[in-house]
Structures are given as C-alpha cells and as structure tokens.
C-alpha cells in the first residue's frame, strides 16, 4: 500500500463531521487500499486529533444500492434500510445514506417499506430511472469520477456509468465550489472525488452548511463533490472488519433510507 490517505472529522460551527477517504487507484491490486486512517477531530477542524482505523485488504470498490426485484414487481424500486444494516448485510467497509426518496408510507418509515429514489442512481451499469433534476456524480469502468454542471444526465454519461449517485446540487465541479452553496446549518451528507488521484470521500456532518462542508472537502483535495439527502436521513456506518475503530453507526442513521453509497473491501487476513 502506498502512503496513507486520511479521513477527517471535526467540529463545524456547533456540530461535528466525519469524512472517510478511499484510494481507488489500486482497486485490483493484492494490497489493501482502503484508507487506513479514520480521523476524528476533537476541538476544531484546524487542530485534528487522529484516530486510526486499519486497512481492510484488497479488492476495494464502490457500492451503490441495487434495485430490489420484489419492490420493482410492486411498482417501486427499493426496500428501505438503515445504513448500518446495509453495511452489515452487504459486508461493506463503510457507507453513507444516498439519494432523497419517496415511500409507500405517509408518516412513519420502517425497514422493509417500499421506496423510490428521487434522483438517478446507477448500480453496476443498471440505471434506476432518469430524473430530469438530477446532477450525476458517476464512475466509469476504470473507476474514474465524473460530474458536470448539467442536468439531466446525458445518455452518453448513463451508458458509461458503472456506479453513480444523483444529486440536486453539484457542490464542487472542477475544483470550484458552487457559488450558490448556502450557509444554512443542518445535517449534511456529501460524496466527493478526485478523478486524477482516484480518491473518493464520503462525508457526514451533524451540523454544517453546504458552503462550509464543501470548502472543507476542497481543502482536503476533492475536485468534485455533490450533496445527497441530508437532515434526518444523514448517516454513516463502518464495517465490522475495520481495524482500530469500532464498527457500526458513526453518526445519524435515525431512519431507514432507500439507497446507500459506500465501499466494498476484503478484510485483512
């Protein structure tokens, strides 16, 4: 494994954030390439306190929730699931909640309820649907990330996307933060990437603005980033095979959601 890449978390005006970084540049190598450092910043974002989480082994790759055949048969797309449950059942290294969604229940949402993604999702080349309001953060077969300031996603992009997560807001494109990034504070979930270094960030904040969180990801080196569902949907969970940090819920995960975005990796032997 090359030099480690780090994930950060810290206090963001009145709250905290957790960022997990994965290096996809050696996704098919025989060496572990999952970020081996999971950092929790205590105090301020400028003065991090590191907390180590060991590498998980070879074969790291992207995970996006696939459509559920039974849900499709009933006119929906997914079964709602807590992010921590998805990490455990899919044997993931780490994951966050994904897109906004609709359900077949009006008030209370329970695991197993039927759901439909609001934005376009692509899982192993299978496109959920084409949402006219989706900006698409996607990865091709070479695990190179792409994001354009155009919606809906083009047929060209959808044809080449192996994994993709739709967003209502492209926060960072070509290394520039969106001028419309707001200052309202809430729970936030972001997914970022650097296609040159083939790094991917998943980020969850329990109290931050889009602008502040985006600027922090930009500072870490992300050149692309998109927001996904936030508020009460925000969640991050770590797999049980992580070394040096306890697996399970990291933040949020207060309600089941339709989709997750995360990483697969074989455990270290």
Buried (B, 14 or more C-beta within 10 A) or exposed (E): BEEEBBBBBBBBEEBBBBBBBBBBBBBEEEEBBBBBBBBBBBEEBEEBEEBBBBBBBBBBBBBBBBBBEEBEEEEBBBBBBBBBBBBBEBBBBBBBBBBBBEBBEEEEBEEEBBBBBBBBBBBEEEBBBBBEEBBBBBBBEEBBBBBBEEBBBEEEBBEBBBBBBBBBBBBBBEEEBBEEBEEEBBBBBBBBBBBEEBBBBBBBBBBBBBBBBBBBBBEBBBBBBBBBBBEBBBBBBBBBBBBEBEBBBBBBBEBBBBBBBBBBBBBBE
